[in-house]
Each structure stands twice: as C-alpha cells, then as structure tokens.
Amino acid sequence: MEKNGPLISVIVPVYDVGKYLSKCLDSLLAQTWRNLEIIVVDDGSPDGSWDIMQDYAARRMWKLAKRIQKRT
C-alpha cells in the first residue's frame, strides 16, 4: 500500500445516479492507493444523491460543499 506516492484525484459527477452512488463510493474507498482524493460533484440531483453524500461524509469525516444554482 503506497502512502507517499503522487496524489491521485478522482472526480465523480453526480446527477440522478442515487441508486449507483453507494456502490461507486464503496469501490473508490476500497482502493489500496491511499494518497487518493475523491471529489464528488452533485449538480442539483433530485434523486437523493445529496443525502447519500451527506451520509458518507458523516461516517468518514469528509467535507461537503453544495452550490445551489437557480435555474431560469
């Protein structure tokens, strides 16, 4: 297991994929590479994806940021 290698960033775009999101995040968390940054971007998904992200953040002490964009 590498701890001091280069930082690998994985960006996960999220929109209406709530039924797949947990499996995706679990897969990323199961990776053996430890210098890993996981960025999950929810674009206002209406399917509960944000709630799943909040659950993972609470259990793993992740930081969350949410930008609400008003659509016209």
PDB file of N, CA, C and O in Angstrom, chain B, residues numbered from 101:
ATOM      1  N   MET B 101       0.846  -1.178   0.000  1.00  0.00           N
ATOM      2  CA  MET B 101       0.000   0.000   0.000  1.00  0.00           C
ATOM      3  C   MET B 101       0.890   1.240   0.000  1.00  0.00           C
ATOM      4  O   MET B 101       1.697   1.421   0.912  1.00  0.00           O
ATOM      5  N   GLU B 102       0.754   2.071  -0.987  1.00  0.00           N
ATOM      6  CA  GLU B 102       1.556   3.284  -1.153  1.00  0.00           C
ATOM      7  C   GLU B 102       0.921   4.440  -0.396  1.00  0.00           C
ATOM      8  O   GLU B 102      -0.269   4.712  -0.555  1.00  0.00           O
ATOM      9  N   LYS B 103       1.715   5.123   0.432  1.00  0.00           N
ATOM     10  CA  LYS B 103       1.197   6.278   1.171  1.00  0.00           C
ATOM     11  C   LYS B 103       1.855   7.579   0.740  1.00  0.00           C
ATOM     12  O   LYS B 103       1.273   8.649   0.914  1.00  0.00           O
ATOM     13  N   ASN B 104       3.046   7.507   0.187  1.00  0.00           N
ATOM     14  CA  ASN B 104       3.775   8.730  -0.116  1.00  0.00           C
ATOM     15  C   ASN B 104       3.914   8.984  -1.609  1.00  0.00           C
ATOM     16  O   ASN B 104       4.679   9.860  -2.011  1.00  0.00           O
ATOM     17  N   GLY B 105       3.215   8.264  -2.412  1.00  0.00           N
ATOM     18  CA  GLY B 105       3.282   8.465  -3.850  1.00  0.00           C
ATOM     19  C   GLY B 105       2.493   9.694  -4.257  1.00  0.00           C
ATOM     20  O   GLY B 105       2.013  10.442  -3.406  1.00  0.00           O
ATOM     21  N   PRO B 106       2.362   9.898  -5.543  1.00  0.00           N
ATOM     22  CA  PRO B 106       1.636  11.076  -6.021  1.00  0.00           C
ATOM     23  C   PRO B 106       0.160  11.021  -5.635  1.00  0.00           C
ATOM     24  O   PRO B 106      -0.424   9.948  -5.483  1.00  0.00           O
ATOM     25  N   LEU B 107      -0.414  12.193  -5.483  1.00  0.00           N
ATOM     26  CA  LEU B 107      -1.833  12.303  -5.189  1.00  0.00           C
ATOM     27  C   LEU B 107      -2.631  11.995  -6.447  1.00  0.00           C
ATOM     28  O   LEU B 107      -2.379  12.558  -7.512  1.00  0.00           O
ATOM     29  N   ILE B 108      -3.583  11.108  -6.310  1.00  0.00           N
ATOM     30  CA  ILE B 108      -4.491  10.772  -7.407  1.00  0.00           C
ATOM     31  C   ILE B 108      -5.847  11.385  -7.074  1.00  0.00           C
ATOM     32  O   ILE B 108      -6.397  11.130  -6.003  1.00  0.00           O
ATOM     33  N   SER B 109      -6.385  12.185  -7.979  1.00  0.00           N
ATOM     34  CA  SER B 109      -7.701  12.800  -7.792  1.00  0.00           C
ATOM     35  C   SER B 109      -8.704  12.103  -8.688  1.00  0.00           C
ATOM     36  O   SER B 109      -8.469  11.923  -9.883  1.00  0.00           O
ATOM     37  N   VAL B 110      -9.829  11.711  -8.097  1.00  0.00           N
ATOM     38  CA  VAL B 110     -10.915  11.084  -8.841  1.00  0.00           C
ATOM     39  C   VAL B 110     -12.128  12.000  -8.704  1.00  0.00           C
ATOM     40  O   VAL B 110     -12.561  12.304  -7.592  1.00  0.00           O
ATOM     41  N   ILE B 111     -12.668  12.432  -9.826  1.00  0.00           N
ATOM     42  CA  ILE B 111     -13.832  13.307  -9.818  1.00  0.00           C
ATOM     43  C   ILE B 111     -15.041  12.485 -10.259  1.00  0.00           C
ATOM     44  O   ILE B 111     -15.039  11.872 -11.326  1.00  0.00           O
ATOM     45  N   VAL B 112     -16.074  12.485  -9.412  1.00  0.00           N
ATOM     46  CA  VAL B 112     -17.295  11.726  -9.686  1.00  0.00           C
ATOM     47  C   VAL B 112     -18.433  12.714  -9.915  1.00  0.00           C
ATOM     48  O   VAL B 112     -18.909  13.331  -8.962  1.00  0.00           O
ATOM     49  N   PRO B 113     -18.877  12.876 -11.155  1.00  0.00           N
ATOM     50  CA  PRO B 113     -20.030  13.745 -11.400  1.00  0.00           C
ATOM     51  C   PRO B 113     -21.314  13.006 -11.014  1.00  0.00           C
ATOM     52  O   PRO B 113     -21.485  11.829 -11.334  1.00  0.00           O
ATOM     53  N   VAL B 114     -22.208  13.709 -10.326  1.00  0.00           N
ATOM     54  CA  VAL B 114     -23.424  13.077  -9.807  1.00  0.00           C
ATOM     55  C   VAL B 114     -24.644  13.851 -10.291  1.00  0.00           C
ATOM     56  O   VAL B 114     -24.796  15.040 -10.010  1.00  0.00           O
ATOM     57  N   TYR B 115     -25.500  13.163 -11.015  1.00  0.00           N
ATOM     58  CA  TYR B 115     -26.817  13.696 -11.341  1.00  0.00           C
ATOM     59  C   TYR B 115     -27.735  12.520 -11.623  1.00  0.00           C
ATOM     60  O   TYR B 115     -27.553  11.796 -12.602  1.00  0.00           O
ATOM     61  N   ASP B 116     -28.708  12.339 -10.768  1.00  0.00           N
ATOM     62  CA  ASP B 116     -29.716  11.289 -10.923  1.00  0.00           C
ATOM     63  C   ASP B 116     -29.101   9.890 -10.971  1.00  0.00           C
ATOM     64  O   ASP B 116     -29.518   9.049 -11.767  1.00  0.00           O
ATOM     65  N   VAL B 117     -28.115   9.651 -10.120  1.00  0.00           N
ATOM     66  CA  VAL B 117     -27.463   8.329 -10.052  1.00  0.00           C
ATOM     67  C   VAL B 117     -27.485   7.770  -8.623  1.00  0.00           C
ATOM     68  O   VAL B 117     -26.620   6.981  -8.243  1.00  0.00           O
ATOM     69  N   GLY B 118     -28.476   8.186  -7.848  1.00  0.00           N
ATOM     70  CA  GLY B 118     -28.551   7.767  -6.456  1.00  0.00           C
ATOM     71  C   GLY B 118     -28.502   6.264  -6.257  1.00  0.00           C
ATOM     72  O   GLY B 118     -27.922   5.787  -5.282  1.00  0.00           O
ATOM     73  N   LYS B 119     -29.103   5.515  -7.166  1.00  0.00           N
ATOM     74  CA  LYS B 119     -29.131   4.064  -6.984  1.00  0.00           C
ATOM     75  C   LYS B 119     -27.764   3.419  -7.227  1.00  0.00           C
ATOM     76  O   LYS B 119     -27.568   2.260  -6.862  1.00  0.00           O
ATOM     77  N   TYR B 120     -26.818   4.137  -7.832  1.00  0.00           N
ATOM     78  CA  TYR B 120     -25.477   3.616  -8.092  1.00  0.00           C
ATOM     79  C   TYR B 120     -24.402   4.257  -7.219  1.00  0.00           C
ATOM     80  O   TYR B 120     -23.281   3.751  -7.151  1.00  0.00           O
ATOM     81  N   LEU B 121     -24.723   5.348  -6.562  1.00  0.00           N
ATOM     82  CA  LEU B 121     -23.698   6.156  -5.896  1.00  0.00           C
ATOM     83  C   LEU B 121     -22.993   5.418  -4.763  1.00  0.00           C
ATOM     84  O   LEU B 121     -21.770   5.502  -4.657  1.00  0.00           O
ATOM     85  N   SER B 122     -23.707   4.714  -3.933  1.00  0.00           N
ATOM     86  CA  SER B 122     -23.076   3.992  -2.824  1.00  0.00           C
ATOM     87  C   SER B 122     -22.073   2.964  -3.333  1.00  0.00           C
ATOM     88  O   SER B 122     -20.971   2.851  -2.797  1.00  0.00           O
ATOM     89  N   LYS B 123     -22.448   2.225  -4.353  1.00  0.00           N
ATOM     90  CA  LYS B 123     -21.536   1.223  -4.923  1.00  0.00           C
ATOM     91  C   LYS B 123     -20.274   1.895  -5.483  1.00  0.00           C
ATOM     92  O   LYS B 123     -19.166   1.384  -5.323  1.00  0.00           O
ATOM     93  N   CYS B 124     -20.455   3.027  -6.131  1.00  0.00           N
ATOM     94  CA  CYS B 124     -19.322   3.776  -6.683  1.00  0.00           C
ATOM     95  C   CYS B 124     -18.380   4.236  -5.571  1.00  0.00           C
ATOM     96  O   CYS B 124     -17.169   4.029  -5.646  1.00  0.00           O
ATOM     97  N   LEU B 125     -18.951   4.865  -4.534  1.00  0.00           N
ATOM     98  CA  LEU B 125     -18.116   5.377  -3.446  1.00  0.00           C
ATOM     99  C   LEU B 125     -17.446   4.241  -2.677  1.00  0.00           C
ATOM    100  O   LEU B 125     -16.283   4.359  -2.294  1.00  0.00           O
ATOM    101  N   ASP B 126     -18.167   3.141  -2.448  1.00  0.00           N
ATOM    102  CA  ASP B 126     -17.562   1.985  -1.773  1.00  0.00           C
ATOM    103  C   ASP B 126     -16.389   1.437  -2.572  1.00  0.00           C
ATOM    104  O   ASP B 126     -15.367   1.055  -2.003  1.00  0.00           O
ATOM    105  N   SER B 127     -16.538   1.400  -3.887  1.00  0.00           N
ATOM    106  CA  SER B 127     -15.458   0.925  -4.749  1.00  0.00           C
ATOM    107  C   SER B 127     -14.232   1.826  -4.648  1.00  0.00           C
ATOM    108  O   SER B 127     -13.103   1.340  -4.576  1.00  0.00           O
ATOM    109  N   LEU B 128     -14.453   3.129  -4.642  1.00  0.00           N
ATOM    110  CA  LEU B 128     -13.335   4.065  -4.511  1.00  0.00           C
ATOM    111  C   LEU B 128     -12.656   3.927  -3.149  1.00  0.00           C
ATOM    112  O   LEU B 128     -11.429   3.969  -3.056  1.00  0.00           O
ATOM    113  N   LEU B 129     -13.446   3.765  -2.107  1.00  0.00           N
ATOM    114  CA  LEU B 129     -12.880   3.629  -0.764  1.00  0.00           C
ATOM    115  C   LEU B 129     -12.130   2.315  -0.577  1.00  0.00           C
ATOM    116  O   LEU B 129     -11.290   2.212   0.317  1.00  0.00           O
ATOM    117  N   ALA B 130     -12.413   1.318  -1.393  1.00  0.00           N
ATOM    118  CA  ALA B 130     -11.750   0.020  -1.284  1.00  0.00           C
ATOM    119  C   ALA B 130     -10.398  -0.017  -2.002  1.00  0.00           C
ATOM    120  O   ALA B 130      -9.694  -1.024  -1.936  1.00  0.00           O
ATOM    121  N   GLN B 131     -10.038   1.049  -2.672  1.00  0.00           N
ATOM    122  CA  GLN B 131      -8.765   1.079  -3.394  1.00  0.00           C
ATOM    123  C   GLN B 131      -7.595   0.983  -2.421  1.00  0.00           C
ATOM    124  O   GLN B 131      -7.671   1.481  -1.298  1.00  0.00           O
ATOM    125  N   THR B 132      -6.533   0.352  -2.847  1.00  0.00           N
ATOM    126  CA  THR B 132      -5.354   0.213  -1.988  1.00  0.00           C
ATOM    127  C   THR B 132      -4.460   1.442  -2.021  1.00  0.00           C
ATOM    128  O   THR B 132      -3.641   1.633  -1.122  1.00  0.00           O
ATOM    129  N   TRP B 133      -4.603   2.270  -3.033  1.00  0.00           N
ATOM    130  CA  TRP B 133      -3.812   3.507  -3.105  1.00  0.00           C
ATOM    131  C   TRP B 133      -4.367   4.482  -2.074  1.00  0.00           C
ATOM    132  O   TRP B 133      -5.538   4.853  -2.153  1.00  0.00           O
ATOM    133  N   ARG B 134      -3.567   4.899  -1.127  1.00  0.00           N
ATOM    134  CA  ARG B 134      -4.051   5.709  -0.018  1.00  0.00           C
ATOM    135  C   ARG B 134      -3.929   7.213  -0.239  1.00  0.00           C
ATOM    136  O   ARG B 134      -4.620   7.989   0.421  1.00  0.00           O
ATOM    137  N   ASN B 135      -3.075   7.629  -1.141  1.00  0.00           N
ATOM    138  CA  ASN B 135      -2.939   9.058  -1.413  1.00  0.00           C
ATOM    139  C   ASN B 135      -3.952   9.424  -2.493  1.00  0.00           C
ATOM    140  O   ASN B 135      -3.604   9.771  -3.621  1.00  0.00           O
ATOM    141  N   LEU B 136      -5.219   9.331  -2.097  1.00  0.00           N
ATOM    142  CA  LEU B 136      -6.326   9.440  -3.023  1.00  0.00           C
ATOM    143  C   LEU B 136      -7.274  10.549  -2.572  1.00  0.00           C
ATOM    144  O   LEU B 136      -7.671  10.617  -1.408  1.00  0.00           O
ATOM    145  N   GLU B 137      -7.621  11.400  -3.507  1.00  0.00           N
ATOM    146  CA  GLU B 137      -8.582  12.470  -3.256  1.00  0.00           C
ATOM    147  C   GLU B 137      -9.827  12.167  -4.082  1.00  0.00           C
ATOM    148  O   GLU B 137      -9.754  12.007  -5.300  1.00  0.00           O
ATOM    149  N   ILE B 138     -10.971  12.091  -3.402  1.00  0.00           N
ATOM    150  CA  ILE B 138     -12.228  11.793  -4.078  1.00  0.00           C
ATOM    151  C   ILE B 138     -13.086  13.054  -4.054  1.00  0.00           C
ATOM    152  O   ILE B 138     -13.432  13.563  -2.987  1.00  0.00           O
ATOM    153  N   ILE B 139     -13.421  13.542  -5.224  1.00  0.00           N
ATOM    154  CA  ILE B 139     -14.240  14.743  -5.354  1.00  0.00           C
ATOM    155  C   ILE B 139     -15.560  14.322  -5.990  1.00  0.00           C
ATOM    156  O   ILE B 139     -15.593  13.853  -7.127  1.00  0.00           O
ATOM    157  N   VAL B 140     -16.647  14.496  -5.238  1.00  0.00           N
ATOM    158  CA  VAL B 140     -17.972  14.123  -5.730  1.00  0.00           C
ATOM    159  C   VAL B 140     -18.754  15.419  -5.956  1.00  0.00           C
ATOM    160  O   VAL B 140     -18.943  16.209  -5.030  1.00  0.00           O
ATOM    161  N   VAL B 141     -19.197  15.624  -7.173  1.00  0.00           N
ATOM    162  CA  VAL B 141     -19.868  16.864  -7.547  1.00  0.00           C
ATOM    163  C   VAL B 141     -21.331  16.557  -7.871  1.00  0.00           C
ATOM    164  O   VAL B 141     -21.638  15.887  -8.857  1.00  0.00           O
ATOM    165  N   ASP B 142     -22.220  17.059  -7.021  1.00  0.00           N
ATOM    166  CA  ASP B 142     -23.652  16.888  -7.233  1.00  0.00           C
ATOM    167  C   ASP B 142     -24.202  18.149  -7.889  1.00  0.00           C
ATOM    168  O   ASP B 142     -24.118  19.239  -7.323  1.00  0.00           O
ATOM    169  N   ASP B 143     -24.753  17.998  -9.062  1.00  0.00           N
ATOM    170  CA  ASP B 143     -25.278  19.138  -9.820  1.00  0.00           C
ATOM    171  C   ASP B 143     -26.778  19.297  -9.595  1.00  0.00           C
ATOM    172  O   ASP B 143     -27.550  19.416 -10.546  1.00  0.00           O
ATOM    173  N   GLY B 144     -27.180  19.296  -8.319  1.00  0.00           N
ATOM    174  CA  GLY B 144     -28.588  19.513  -8.002  1.00  0.00           C
ATOM    175  C   GLY B 144     -29.472  18.324  -8.311  1.00  0.00           C
ATOM    176  O   GLY B 144     -30.638  18.493  -8.671  1.00  0.00           O
ATOM    177  N   SER B 145     -28.940  17.139  -8.178  1.00  0.00           N
ATOM    178  CA  SER B 145     -29.689  15.935  -8.490  1.00  0.00           C
ATOM    179  C   SER B 145     -30.945  15.817  -7.628  1.00  0.00           C
ATOM    180  O   SER B 145     -30.879  16.014  -6.415  1.00  0.00           O
ATOM    181  N   PRO B 146     -32.090  15.496  -8.241  1.00  0.00           N
ATOM    182  CA  PRO B 146     -33.357  15.423  -7.494  1.00  0.00           C
ATOM    183  C   PRO B 146     -33.633  14.058  -6.865  1.00  0.00           C
ATOM    184  O   PRO B 146     -34.710  13.857  -6.303  1.00  0.00           O
ATOM    185  N   ASP B 147     -32.695  13.120  -6.943  1.00  0.00           N
ATOM    186  CA  ASP B 147     -32.983  11.739  -6.564  1.00  0.00           C
ATOM    187  C   ASP B 147     -32.438  11.307  -5.199  1.00  0.00           C
ATOM    188  O   ASP B 147     -32.426  10.112  -4.902  1.00  0.00           O
ATOM    189  N   GLY B 148     -31.995  12.231  -4.376  1.00  0.00           N
ATOM    190  CA  GLY B 148     -31.471  11.861  -3.064  1.00  0.00           C
ATOM    191  C   GLY B 148     -29.971  11.620  -3.035  1.00  0.00           C
ATOM    192  O   GLY B 148     -29.445  11.170  -2.016  1.00  0.00           O
ATOM    193  N   SER B 149     -29.278  11.903  -4.112  1.00  0.00           N
ATOM    194  CA  SER B 149     -27.827  11.717  -4.142  1.00  0.00           C
ATOM    195  C   SER B 149     -27.135  12.549  -3.067  1.00  0.00           C
ATOM    196  O   SER B 149     -26.174  12.097  -2.444  1.00  0.00           O
ATOM    197  N   TRP B 150     -27.630  13.767  -2.853  1.00  0.00           N
ATOM    198  CA  TRP B 150     -27.026  14.636  -1.830  1.00  0.00           C
ATOM    199  C   TRP B 150     -27.129  13.985  -0.454  1.00  0.00           C
ATOM    200  O   TRP B 150     -26.189  14.079   0.335  1.00  0.00           O
ATOM    201  N   ASP B 151     -28.244  13.331  -0.148  1.00  0.00           N
ATOM    202  CA  ASP B 151     -28.403  12.653   1.139  1.00  0.00           C
ATOM    203  C   ASP B 151     -27.402  11.512   1.290  1.00  0.00           C
ATOM    204  O   ASP B 151     -26.851  11.308   2.372  1.00  0.00           O
ATOM    205  N   ILE B 152     -27.169  10.779   0.223  1.00  0.00           N
ATOM    206  CA  ILE B 152     -26.177   9.702   0.254  1.00  0.00           C
ATOM    207  C   ILE B 152     -24.794  10.284   0.494  1.00  0.00           C
ATOM    208  O   ILE B 152     -24.019   9.737   1.279  1.00  0.00           O
ATOM    209  N   MET B 153     -24.479  11.381  -0.169  1.00  0.00           N
ATOM    210  CA  MET B 153     -23.180  12.034   0.020  1.00  0.00           C
ATOM    211  C   MET B 153     -23.024  12.510   1.461  1.00  0.00           C
ATOM    212  O   MET B 153     -21.944  12.385   2.038  1.00  0.00           O
ATOM    213  N   GLN B 154     -24.083  13.052   2.046  1.00  0.00           N
ATOM    214  CA  GLN B 154     -24.028  13.503   3.437  1.00  0.00           C
ATOM    215  C   GLN B 154     -23.783  12.330   4.382  1.00  0.00           C
ATOM    216  O   GLN B 154     -23.039  12.457   5.354  1.00  0.00           O
ATOM    217  N   ASP B 155     -24.403  11.204   4.100  1.00  0.00           N
ATOM    218  CA  ASP B 155     -24.206  10.017   4.931  1.00  0.00           C
ATOM    219  C   ASP B 155     -22.748   9.561   4.888  1.00  0.00           C
ATOM    220  O   ASP B 155     -22.163   9.269   5.931  1.00  0.00           O
ATOM    221  N   TYR B 156     -22.167   9.497   3.712  1.00  0.00           N
ATOM    222  CA  TYR B 156     -20.761   9.105   3.588  1.00  0.00           C
ATOM    223  C   TYR B 156     -19.851  10.122   4.269  1.00  0.00           C
ATOM    224  O   TYR B 156     -18.870   9.749   4.913  1.00  0.00           O
ATOM    225  N   ALA B 157     -20.169  11.380   4.129  1.00  0.00           N
ATOM    226  CA  ALA B 157     -19.352  12.434   4.746  1.00  0.00           C
ATOM    227  C   ALA B 157     -19.379  12.320   6.263  1.00  0.00           C
ATOM    228  O   ALA B 157     -18.347  12.471   6.917  1.00  0.00           O
ATOM    229  N   ALA B 158     -20.546  12.055   6.822  1.00  0.00           N
ATOM    230  CA  ALA B 158     -20.674  11.947   8.281  1.00  0.00           C
ATOM    231  C   ALA B 158     -19.898  10.750   8.815  1.00  0.00           C
ATOM    232  O   ALA B 158     -19.278  10.839   9.875  1.00  0.00           O
ATOM    233  N   ARG B 159     -19.925   9.652   8.106  1.00  0.00           N
ATOM    234  CA  ARG B 159     -19.250   8.432   8.571  1.00  0.00           C
ATOM    235  C   ARG B 159     -17.738   8.495   8.377  1.00  0.00           C
ATOM    236  O   ARG B 159     -16.991   7.832   9.096  1.00  0.00           O
ATOM    237  N   ARG B 160     -17.289   9.283   7.416  1.00  0.00           N
ATOM    238  CA  ARG B 160     -15.860   9.293   7.087  1.00  0.00           C
ATOM    239  C   ARG B 160     -15.210  10.657   7.277  1.00  0.00           C
ATOM    240  O   ARG B 160     -14.075  10.873   6.852  1.00  0.00           O
ATOM    241  N   MET B 161     -15.914  11.558   7.901  1.00  0.00           N
ATOM    242  CA  MET B 161     -15.422  12.906   8.179  1.00  0.00           C
ATOM    243  C   MET B 161     -14.941  13.612   6.911  1.00  0.00           C
ATOM    244  O   MET B 161     -13.885  14.246   6.912  1.00  0.00           O
ATOM    245  N   TRP B 162     -15.706  13.504   5.847  1.00  0.00           N
ATOM    246  CA  TRP B 162     -15.434  14.232   4.619  1.00  0.00           C
ATOM    247  C   TRP B 162     -16.018  15.620   4.726  1.00  0.00           C
ATOM    248  O   TRP B 162     -16.923  15.872   5.520  1.00  0.00           O
ATOM    249  N   LYS B 163     -15.496  16.503   3.928  1.00  0.00           N
ATOM    250  CA  LYS B 163     -16.064  17.844   3.822  1.00  0.00           C
ATOM    251  C   LYS B 163     -17.018  17.871   2.637  1.00  0.00           C
ATOM    252  O   LYS B 163     -16.753  17.273   1.594  1.00  0.00           O
ATOM    253  N   LEU B 164     -18.122  18.565   2.812  1.00  0.00           N
ATOM    254  CA  LEU B 164     -19.089  18.714   1.724  1.00  0.00           C
ATOM    255  C   LEU B 164     -19.282  20.184   1.397  1.00  0.00           C
ATOM    256  O   LEU B 164     -19.243  21.045   2.276  1.00  0.00           O
ATOM    257  N   ALA B 165     -19.486  20.446   0.154  1.00  0.00           N
ATOM    258  CA  ALA B 165     -19.828  21.801  -0.277  1.00  0.00           C
ATOM    259  C   ALA B 165     -20.970  21.669  -1.259  1.00  0.00           C
ATOM    260  O   ALA B 165     -20.978  20.774  -2.103  1.00  0.00           O
ATOM    261  N   LYS B 166     -21.921  22.554  -1.145  1.00  0.00           N
ATOM    262  CA  LYS B 166     -23.069  22.497  -2.049  1.00  0.00           C
ATOM    263  C   LYS B 166     -23.317  23.875  -2.627  1.00  0.00           C
ATOM    264  O   LYS B 166     -23.370  24.867  -1.900  1.00  0.00           O
ATOM    265  N   ARG B 167     -23.465  23.929  -3.910  1.00  0.00           N
ATOM    266  CA  ARG B 167     -23.791  25.178  -4.579  1.00  0.00           C
ATOM    267  C   ARG B 167     -25.158  25.014  -5.206  1.00  0.00           C
ATOM    268  O   ARG B 167     -25.375  24.141  -6.047  1.00  0.00           O
ATOM    269  N   ILE B 168     -26.051  25.844  -4.796  1.00  0.00           N
ATOM    270  CA  ILE B 168     -27.390  25.799  -5.346  1.00  0.00           C
ATOM    271  C   ILE B 168     -27.484  26.871  -6.422  1.00  0.00           C
ATOM    272  O   ILE B 168     -27.323  28.060  -6.150  1.00  0.00           O
ATOM    273  N   GLN B 169     -27.741  26.442  -7.620  1.00  0.00           N
ATOM    274  CA  GLN B 169     -27.822  27.371  -8.745  1.00  0.00           C
ATOM    275  C   GLN B 169     -29.281  27.515  -9.134  1.00  0.00           C
ATOM    276  O   GLN B 169     -29.972  26.530  -9.397  1.00  0.00           O
ATOM    277  N   LYS B 170     -29.725  28.729  -9.164  1.00  0.00           N
ATOM    278  CA  LYS B 170     -31.094  29.000  -9.551  1.00  0.00           C
ATOM    279  C   LYS B 170     -31.214  28.911 -11.053  1.00  0.00           C
ATOM    280  O   LYS B 170     -30.517  29.610 -11.789  1.00  0.00           O
ATOM    281  N   ARG B 171     -32.105  28.043 -11.502  1.00  0.00           N
ATOM    282  CA  ARG B 171     -32.302  27.877 -12.946  1.00  0.00           C
ATOM    283  C   ARG B 171     -33.426  28.773 -13.418  1.00  0.00           C
ATOM    284  O   ARG B 171     -34.453  28.911 -12.754  1.00  0.00           O
ATOM    285  N   THR B 172     -33.220  29.371 -14.554  1.00  0.00           N
ATOM    286  CA  THR B 172     -34.250  30.261 -15.107  1.00  0.00           C
ATOM    287  C   THR B 172     -34.885  29.674 -16.335  1.00  0.00           C
ATOM    288  O   THR B 172     -35.770  30.291 -16.927  1.00  0.00           O
TER     289      THR B 172
END
